[in-house]
């Protein structure tokens, strides 16, 4: 590890094989916390090259516990996080809307590291019990159309790095990796990223895999469709820059999609939107992201059809039913 750190201090980059090897070393517990923090810090100060990202990804997937569910044709909706915008749980809400519209979802998530409330914090608040039992996950997909893959249960090697990430409390390249190391290896993927540079990296990686994908980056910095400004959307069909109006919505102010300051506040916002009593802006944002996922999943659909299906799922309570089917009905939390 010392040699790698000296290599990086000299402003050199890593090959794919070097990146893969060093991440395997870190996840094996052979590297002390100070060295791990130093390594992560380097990549907060400079861009990750595509070869490095590929090496990190391969190391993570080789060490993960795989989830074999190809028969469901599930999609993952996942943002990198790390955009510093403190929005409510948009991609998690959109996941339930997508499942409510009939498209199975294998949602990969974790607790918040650089944010107050990640998707895992949210579901745990409502009493959902995380599992890596394949039979339970398939049962969840059969019953609710969605399963939740709590990252630490499928990436046990991360137990050595997790505490260091938590102590640092800022985005690292692991934010970049999160969406691309879903242990179910989905062939459909909607990814939100916090920078245009990362959007292009992701697009390059997905174009070289047999995946239907959309990579989203709001030009004012959000890692999802925010409707606060322009949007860069990269997919199998190419690249385009779109406005909120192009997507059938009005432009909104950033304050309208702010999240809670605690897990409890975040959960209240989440449930309010799911029950149909969220603000117009909140509903518009989750429908826009769900629409993008449905369009990504269905090659023959138009965007208008996807938006209609997403709107129907939220407005007619289908997404709420999915949520109730996923969460243990015996939970003491009132979910309506």
Beta strands, then each sheet from edge to edge (+ up, - down):
strand 1: 75-79
strand 2: 105-109
strand 3: 146-150
strand 4: 188-192
strand 5: 212-218
strand 6: 231-235
strand 7: 238-242
sheet 1: 1+ 4+ 5+ 6- 7+
sheet 2: 2+ 3+
end
